[in-house]
Amino acid sequence: MMFSIIIPTLNEERYLPRLLGSIRNQRFRDYEIIVADAHSKDKTRDIARRFGCRIVNGGISSLGRNNGAKIAKGEYFLFLDADGMIADKRFLEKLVDVINRRNVEVGSCLALPIHGSILDKILHISANAYMRIAQWTKPLVWGPCMFSSKQLFDKVKGFNQNLRFGEDLDFGYRAAKHGKYRAIPIYFGVSLRKFKKDGYLRTISNYINIGIRYSLFTKVGQNRVKYRFYSEKK
């Protein structure tokens, strides 16, 4: 099995080396890395080239992910946020094992903050528990680390580019109608910069807003939640 790891970026020179370095340390080696860059003004593209990544023009996350998928060669796509990291050197190896044993076609991994307080860890542990419970009632695909088979991705025509927030939930819901979904019990390290830039109250309220709408109506309400494609240059 080959993975195409697709990473949307915009001015990520500060964080991208950490993620790419953690991918390079993986024991599983059958992958390619595609950086879908939204015309960064910093050294993001130079860093991607230095790590041997393929580069394609990107945009808001759904556009970048779709553009990356268009040139991807892998049987499975793994979509990662540029400011995350993989701590476990067997992460990809474990993911392949679960996919093969359980015949999973779409899903998400669990999250742990890279650096954070006790409160940050409690919030993420609670979110992980909810994701694992929700998988039996309604799929909850989580943007910073999600995967899909190429066949399933093509079947549902990828991400809805009209959505600026919640495109991950929308994609997961549509994909799970045609392929087996699971929340995979392996962890991806996530950044807390969204919480720090927008504030905990606003960020959590946004997630609650979109979570309630998704749970009740399966509508993410693209005009009800403000979304920013985070950039270190902003």
C-alpha contacts under 8 A as a table, 3 or more apart, distances in Angstrom:
res1	aa1	res2	aa2	distance
1	M	30	D	7.11
1	M	74	G	7.59
1	M	75	E	6.32
1	M	76	Y	7.57
1	M	96	V	7.56
2	M	30	D	5.12
2	M	31	Y	5.30
2	M	32	E	7.88
2	M	73	K	7.93
2	M	74	G	4.77
2	M	75	E	5.54
2	M	76	Y	6.53
3	F	30	D	6.55
3	F	31	Y	4.52
3	F	32	E	6.41
3	F	74	G	4.76
3	F	75	E	6.21
3	F	76	Y	5.01
3	F	77	F	5.71
3	F	78	L	6.65
4	S	31	Y	5.70
4	S	32	E	5.00
4	S	33	I	5.93
4	S	34	I	6.99
4	S	72	A	5.83
4	S	73	K	6.49
4	S	74	G	4.78
4	S	75	E	7.54
4	S	76	Y	6.27
4	S	77	F	4.85
4	S	78	L	6.10
5	I	31	Y	7.00
5	I	32	E	6.07
5	I	33	I	4.72
5	I	34	I	6.00
5	I	77	F	5.93
5	I	78	L	4.67
5	I	79	F	5.89
5	I	80	L	7.15
6	I	33	I	6.07
6	I	34	I	4.80
6	I	35	V	5.96
6	I	36	A	7.01
6	I	65	R	6.49
6	I	68	G	5.93
6	I	69	A	7.32
6	I	77	F	6.99
6	I	78	L	6.07
6	I	79	F	4.87
6	I	80	L	6.36
7	I	33	I	7.67
7	I	34	I	6.23
7	I	35	V	4.87
7	I	36	A	5.91
7	I	64	G	7.85
7	I	65	R	7.19
7	I	68	G	7.89
7	I	79	F	6.01
7	I	80	L	5.28
7	I	81	D	5.97
7	I	82	A	5.98
8	P	35	V	5.95
8	P	36	A	4.61
8	P	37	D	5.81
8	P	38	A	7.55
8	P	58	G	6.62
8	P	59	G	7.55
8	P	61	S	6.04
8	P	64	G	5.29
8	P	65	R	6.30
8	P	80	L	7.69
8	P	81	D	6.73
8	P	82	A	6.71
9	T	12	E	6.07
9	T	35	V	6.79
9	T	36	A	6.06
9	T	37	D	4.67
9	T	38	A	6.12
9	T	40	S	7.58
9	T	44	T	7.69
9	T	58	G	7.50
9	T	64	G	7.98
9	T	81	D	7.97
9	T	82	A	6.22
10	L	37	D	5.89
10	L	38	A	5.25
10	L	39	H	6.78
10	L	40	S	5.03
10	L	44	T	7.53
10	L	229	F	7.56
10	L	230	Y	7.20
10	L	231	S	5.54
11	N	40	S	4.73
11	N	41	K	6.18
11	N	42	D	5.49
11	N	43	K	7.31
11	N	44	T	5.80
11	N	231	S	5.35
11	N	232	E	5.87
11	N	233	K	6.48
12	E	15	Y	5.53
12	E	16	L	5.53
12	E	40	S	7.86
12	E	42	D	7.68
12	E	43	K	7.84
12	E	44	T	5.52
12	E	82	A	6.87
12	E	83	D	7.49
12	E	231	S	6.67
12	E	232	E	6.53
13	E	16	L	5.64
13	E	17	P	7.07
13	E	42	D	6.55
13	E	43	K	5.51
13	E	44	T	4.70
13	E	47	I	7.07
14	R	17	P	7.15
14	R	232	E	7.66
15	Y	18	R	5.56
15	Y	19	L	6.79
15	Y	82	A	6.50
15	Y	83	D	4.99
15	Y	84	G	7.66
16	L	19	L	5.25
16	L	20	L	6.10
16	L	44	T	7.27
16	L	47	I	7.57
16	L	48	A	7.95
16	L	82	A	5.45
16	L	83	D	6.29
17	P	20	L	5.13
17	P	21	G	5.78
17	P	47	I	6.90
18	R	21	G	5.20
18	R	22	S	6.24
18	R	83	D	7.85
18	R	84	G	7.85
18	R	85	M	6.46
19	L	22	S	5.15
19	L	23	I	6.34
19	L	82	A	6.50
19	L	83	D	6.80
19	L	84	G	5.93
19	L	85	M	4.56
19	L	86	I	6.89
20	L	23	I	5.05
20	L	24	R	6.15
20	L	51	F	7.06
20	L	85	M	7.97
21	G	24	R	5.00
21	G	25	N	6.38
22	S	25	N	5.18
22	S	26	Q	6.88
22	S	85	M	6.08
22	S	86	I	5.37
22	S	87	A	6.77
22	S	89	K	7.75
23	I	26	Q	5.42
23	I	85	M	7.94
23	I	86	I	6.74
25	N	89	K	6.04
26	Q	29	R	6.77
26	Q	88	D	7.81
26	Q	89	K	4.58
26	Q	90	R	6.07
26	Q	91	F	7.08
26	Q	92	L	6.87
27	R	89	K	5.93
27	R	90	R	5.85
27	R	92	L	7.70
27	R	93	E	6.98
28	F	90	R	7.07
28	F	92	L	5.90
28	F	93	E	5.35
31	Y	74	G	7.25
32	E	53	C	7.21
32	E	54	R	7.84
32	E	73	K	7.95
32	E	74	G	7.55
33	I	52	G	7.80
33	I	53	C	5.03
33	I	54	R	6.21
34	I	53	C	5.56
34	I	54	R	4.69
34	I	55	I	5.70
34	I	56	V	7.24
34	I	68	G	6.13
34	I	72	A	7.51
35	V	48	A	6.86
35	V	53	C	6.48
35	V	54	R	6.16
35	V	55	I	4.89
35	V	56	V	6.32
35	V	68	G	7.12
36	A	55	I	5.94
36	A	56	V	4.83
36	A	57	N	5.35
36	A	58	G	4.52
36	A	59	G	7.61
36	A	64	G	5.07
36	A	65	R	6.88
36	A	67	N	6.86
36	A	68	G	5.67
37	D	40	S	6.51
37	D	44	T	7.97
37	D	45	R	7.40
37	D	55	I	7.00
37	D	56	V	6.28
37	D	57	N	5.09
37	D	58	G	4.59
37	D	59	G	6.84
37	D	64	G	7.01
38	A	57	N	5.85
38	A	58	G	4.36
38	A	59	G	4.52
38	A	60	I	7.57
38	A	64	G	7.41
39	H	57	N	6.87
39	H	58	G	7.34
39	H	59	G	7.98
40	S	43	K	7.51
40	S	44	T	6.40
40	S	45	R	7.34
41	K	44	T	7.82
42	D	45	R	7.88
43	K	46	D	5.14
43	K	47	I	6.15
44	T	47	I	5.23
44	T	48	A	6.25
45	R	48	A	4.96
45	R	49	R	6.17
45	R	55	I	7.50
46	D	49	R	5.16
46	D	50	R	6.18
47	I	50	R	5.01
47	I	51	F	6.40
48	A	51	F	5.28
48	A	52	G	6.40
48	A	53	C	5.21
48	A	54	R	7.55
48	A	55	I	7.39
49	R	52	G	4.97
49	R	53	C	5.49
49	R	54	R	7.31
49	R	55	I	7.80
50	R	53	C	7.59
56	V	67	N	6.90
56	V	68	G	6.41
57	N	64	G	7.09
57	N	67	N	7.15
58	G	61	S	7.76
58	G	63	L	6.05
58	G	64	G	3.90
58	G	65	R	7.52
58	G	67	N	6.39
58	G	68	G	7.72
59	G	62	S	7.60
59	G	63	L	5.36
59	G	64	G	5.00
60	I	63	L	5.52
60	I	64	G	6.20
60	I	164	R	7.14
60	I	229	F	6.20
61	S	64	G	5.11
61	S	65	R	6.02
61	S	164	R	7.85
61	S	229	F	7.32
62	S	65	R	5.22
62	S	66	N	6.12
62	S	159	F	5.50
62	S	160	N	6.64
62	S	161	Q	5.40
62	S	163	L	7.66
62	S	164	R	7.62
62	S	167	E	6.61
63	L	66	N	5.15
63	L	67	N	6.04
63	L	159	F	7.63
63	L	161	Q	5.88
64	G	67	N	5.14
64	G	68	G	6.09
65	R	68	G	5.12
65	R	69	A	6.16
65	R	79	F	7.23
65	R	159	F	7.56
66	N	69	A	5.04
66	N	70	K	6.35
66	N	158	G	6.20
66	N	159	F	6.46
67	N	70	K	5.21
67	N	71	I	7.19
68	G	71	I	5.81
68	G	72	A	6.28
69	A	72	A	4.92
69	A	77	F	7.37
72	A	77	F	7.83
74	G	77	F	6.56
74	G	150	K	7.24
75	E	149	S	5.97
75	E	150	K	5.44
75	E	151	Q	7.66
76	Y	147	F	6.99
76	Y	148	S	5.68
76	Y	149	S	4.17
76	Y	150	K	5.23
77	F	147	F	5.41
77	F	148	S	5.33
77	F	149	S	6.02
77	F	150	K	6.27
78	L	145	C	7.11
78	L	146	M	5.87
78	L	147	F	4.35
78	L	148	S	6.77
79	F	143	G	7.57
79	F	144	P	7.08
79	F	145	C	5.66
79	F	146	M	5.34
79	F	147	F	6.00
80	L	84	G	7.31
80	L	143	G	7.47
80	L	144	P	5.13
80	L	145	C	4.77
80	L	146	M	6.91
81	D	84	G	5.66
81	D	143	G	7.53
81	D	144	P	4.70
81	D	145	C	6.83
83	D	190	V	6.96
83	D	191	S	5.87
84	G	114	I	7.70
84	G	144	P	7.46
84	G	188	F	7.19
84	G	189	G	5.36
84	G	190	V	4.58
84	G	191	S	5.69
85	M	114	I	7.74
85	M	188	F	6.42
85	M	189	G	5.00
85	M	190	V	6.74
86	I	89	K	7.38
86	I	91	F	7.11
86	I	187	Y	7.74
86	I	188	F	5.51
86	I	189	G	5.90
87	A	91	F	7.90
87	A	188	F	7.34
87	A	189	G	6.98
88	D	91	F	5.23
88	D	187	Y	7.98
89	K	92	L	7.76
90	R	93	E	5.02
90	R	94	K	5.95
91	F	94	K	5.27
91	F	95	L	6.19
91	F	186	I	7.03
91	F	187	Y	7.83
92	L	95	L	4.94
92	L	96	V	6.14
93	E	96	V	5.29
93	E	97	D	6.31
94	K	97	D	5.02
94	K	98	V	6.28
94	K	186	I	7.68
95	L	98	V	5.26
95	L	99	I	6.18
95	L	184	I	7.63
95	L	186	I	7.66
96	V	99	I	5.14
96	V	100	N	6.12
97	D	100	N	5.27
97	D	101	R	6.05
98	V	101	R	5.20
98	V	102	R	5.81
98	V	103	N	7.74
98	V	104	V	7.43
98	V	184	I	7.62
99	I	102	R	5.52
99	I	103	N	5.28
99	I	104	V	4.77
99	I	105	E	7.12
100	N	103	N	5.25
100	N	104	V	7.12
103	N	180	K	7.09
104	V	107	G	7.47
104	V	179	G	7.40
104	V	180	K	5.09
104	V	181	Y	5.90
104	V	182	R	6.60
105	E	147	F	7.85
105	E	148	S	5.48
105	E	149	S	5.30
105	E	152	L	7.04
105	E	179	G	5.51
105	E	180	K	5.32
105	E	181	Y	6.22
106	V	146	M	7.62
106	V	147	F	5.56
106	V	148	S	4.25
106	V	149	S	6.57
106	V	152	L	7.90
106	V	172	G	7.23
106	V	175	A	6.98
106	V	176	A	6.88
106	V	179	G	6.77
106	V	180	K	6.34
106	V	181	Y	4.89
106	V	182	R	6.81
107	G	141	V	5.97
107	G	146	M	5.72
107	G	147	F	5.52
107	G	148	S	6.66
107	G	172	G	7.38
107	G	181	Y	5.20
107	G	182	R	4.99
107	G	183	A	5.53
107	G	184	I	6.94
108	S	140	L	7.80
108	S	141	V	5.43
108	S	142	W	5.76
108	S	143	G	7.97
108	S	145	C	5.88
108	S	146	M	4.24
108	S	147	F	6.27
108	S	182	R	7.00
108	S	183	A	5.11
108	S	184	I	6.03
109	C	142	W	7.75
109	C	145	C	5.94
109	C	146	M	6.44
109	C	183	A	5.86
109	C	184	I	4.83
109	C	185	P	6.28
109	C	186	I	5.73
109	C	187	Y	5.89
109	C	188	F	6.56
110	L	128	N	5.70
110	L	183	A	7.20
110	L	184	I	6.69
110	L	185	P	6.08
110	L	186	I	5.90
110	L	187	Y	4.76
110	L	188	F	6.19
111	A	124	H	6.30
111	A	125	I	7.68
111	A	128	N	6.67
111	A	187	Y	5.37
111	A	188	F	5.14
111	A	189	G	5.97
111	A	190	V	6.37
112	L	121	K	6.72
112	L	124	H	6.04
112	L	125	I	7.38
112	L	187	Y	6.50
112	L	188	F	6.31
112	L	189	G	5.09
112	L	190	V	6.04
113	P	116	G	5.97
113	P	120	D	6.90
113	P	121	K	6.50
113	P	124	H	7.26
113	P	189	G	5.50
113	P	190	V	4.88
113	P	191	S	6.01
113	P	192	L	6.74
114	I	189	G	5.12
114	I	190	V	5.60
114	I	191	S	5.94
114	I	192	L	7.80
115	H	191	S	7.42
115	H	192	L	7.61
116	G	119	L	7.76
116	G	120	D	5.48
116	G	121	K	6.77
116	G	192	L	7.54
117	S	120	D	5.10
117	S	121	K	6.47
118	I	121	K	5.19
118	I	122	I	6.19
119	L	122	I	5.04
119	L	123	L	6.14
120	D	123	L	5.20
120	D	124	H	6.35
121	K	124	H	5.20
121	K	125	I	6.02
122	I	125	I	5.09
122	I	126	S	6.06
123	L	126	S	5.20
123	L	127	A	6.23
124	H	127	A	4.92
124	H	128	N	6.07
125	I	128	N	5.05
125	I	129	A	6.23
126	S	129	A	5.11
126	S	130	Y	6.28
127	A	130	Y	5.10
127	A	131	M	6.18
128	N	131	M	5.05
128	N	132	R	6.25
129	A	132	R	5.22
129	A	133	I	6.26
130	Y	133	I	5.16
130	Y	134	A	5.90
131	M	134	A	5.09
131	M	135	Q	6.23
131	M	140	L	6.04
131	M	183	A	6.68
132	R	135	Q	5.49
132	R	136	W	7.81
132	R	183	A	5.74
133	I	136	W	6.22
133	I	137	T	7.71
134	A	137	T	5.27
134	A	138	K	5.51
134	A	139	P	6.29
134	A	140	L	6.64
135	Q	138	K	5.57
135	Q	139	P	4.81
135	Q	140	L	6.46
135	Q	181	Y	7.34
135	Q	182	R	6.21
135	Q	183	A	6.46
136	W	139	P	7.34
138	K	173	Y	7.44
138	K	215	S	7.53
139	P	169	L	7.84
139	P	172	G	6.29
139	P	173	Y	5.90
139	P	176	A	6.86
139	P	181	Y	6.76
139	P	182	R	7.66
140	L	169	L	5.99
140	L	172	G	6.59
140	L	173	Y	7.46
140	L	183	A	7.90
141	V	146	M	6.56
141	V	168	D	5.76
141	V	169	L	5.29
141	V	171	F	7.65
141	V	172	G	5.11
141	V	173	Y	7.81
141	V	183	A	7.91
142	W	145	C	6.33
142	W	146	M	6.12
142	W	168	D	6.03
142	W	169	L	6.87
143	G	146	M	6.02
143	G	168	D	5.29
143	G	169	L	7.98
144	P	190	V	7.30
145	C	188	F	6.83
148	S	152	L	6.65
148	S	153	F	6.19
149	S	152	L	5.32
149	S	153	F	6.13
150	K	153	F	5.01
150	K	154	D	6.07
151	Q	154	D	5.35
151	Q	155	K	6.18
152	L	155	K	4.93
152	L	156	V	6.42
152	L	175	A	6.62
152	L	178	H	7.25
152	L	179	G	6.82
153	F	156	V	5.57
153	F	157	K	6.06
153	F	158	G	5.16
153	F	175	A	7.19
154	D	157	K	4.82
154	D	158	G	6.10
155	K	158	G	7.78
156	V	171	F	7.98
156	V	174	R	6.70
156	V	175	A	6.17
158	G	171	F	6.94
159	F	167	E	6.27
159	F	168	D	7.44
159	F	170	D	7.71
159	F	171	F	5.62
160	N	163	L	5.86
160	N	167	E	6.21
160	N	170	D	7.54
160	N	171	F	7.23
161	Q	164	R	7.30
161	Q	167	E	7.72
162	N	222	Q	7.91
163	L	166	G	6.76
163	L	167	E	5.61
163	L	222	Q	5.32
164	R	167	E	6.81
164	R	222	Q	5.89
164	R	227	Y	6.34
165	F	220	V	7.41
165	F	222	Q	5.78
165	F	225	V	6.86
165	F	226	K	7.54
165	F	227	Y	5.97
166	G	169	L	5.31
166	G	170	D	6.36
166	G	210	I	7.12
166	G	220	V	5.60
166	G	221	G	8.00
166	G	222	Q	7.28
167	E	170	D	5.02
167	E	171	F	5.98
167	E	220	V	7.81
168	D	171	F	5.14
168	D	172	G	6.11
169	L	172	G	5.16
169	L	173	Y	6.13
169	L	214	Y	7.62
169	L	220	V	7.57
170	D	173	Y	5.27
170	D	174	R	6.32
170	D	218	T	7.62
170	D	219	K	7.63
170	D	220	V	7.14
171	F	174	R	5.31
171	F	175	A	5.95
172	G	175	A	5.08
172	G	176	A	5.87
173	Y	176	A	5.39
173	Y	177	K	6.77
173	Y	218	T	7.89
174	R	177	K	5.57
174	R	178	H	7.50
175	A	178	H	5.59
175	A	179	G	6.19
176	A	179	G	5.00
176	A	180	K	5.91
176	A	181	Y	5.56
177	K	180	K	7.99
191	S	194	K	7.61
192	L	195	F	5.37
192	L	196	K	6.36
193	R	196	K	4.86
193	R	197	K	5.86
194	K	197	K	5.24
194	K	198	D	5.89
194	K	199	G	7.51
194	K	203	T	7.19
194	K	230	Y	7.84
195	F	198	D	5.53
195	F	199	G	4.95
195	F	200	Y	4.96
195	F	203	T	5.89
196	K	199	G	5.19
196	K	200	Y	6.89
198	D	202	R	6.23
198	D	203	T	6.16
199	G	202	R	5.58
199	G	203	T	6.11
200	Y	203	T	5.21
200	Y	204	I	5.89
201	L	204	I	5.40
201	L	205	S	6.01
202	R	205	S	5.13
202	R	206	N	6.13
203	T	206	N	5.15
203	T	207	Y	6.43
204	I	207	Y	5.12
204	I	208	I	6.13
205	S	208	I	4.99
205	S	209	N	5.93
206	N	209	N	5.03
206	N	210	I	6.22
206	N	225	V	6.39
207	Y	210	I	5.25
207	Y	211	G	5.80
208	I	211	G	4.92
208	I	212	I	6.00
209	N	212	I	5.47
209	N	213	R	6.36
209	N	225	V	7.98
210	I	213	R	5.16
210	I	214	Y	6.00
210	I	220	V	5.61
210	I	221	G	7.23
210	I	225	V	7.70
211	G	214	Y	5.12
211	G	215	S	5.98
211	G	220	V	7.92
212	I	215	S	5.09
212	I	216	L	6.03
213	R	216	L	5.35
213	R	217	F	5.49
213	R	218	T	6.32
213	R	219	K	5.80
213	R	220	V	6.00
213	R	221	G	7.44
214	Y	217	F	5.39
214	Y	218	T	3.96
214	Y	219	K	5.15
214	Y	220	V	5.61
215	S	218	T	5.91
221	G	224	R	5.42
221	G	225	V	7.14
222	Q	225	V	6.22
223	N	226	K	7.31
230	Y	234	K	7.64
231	S	234	K	5.58
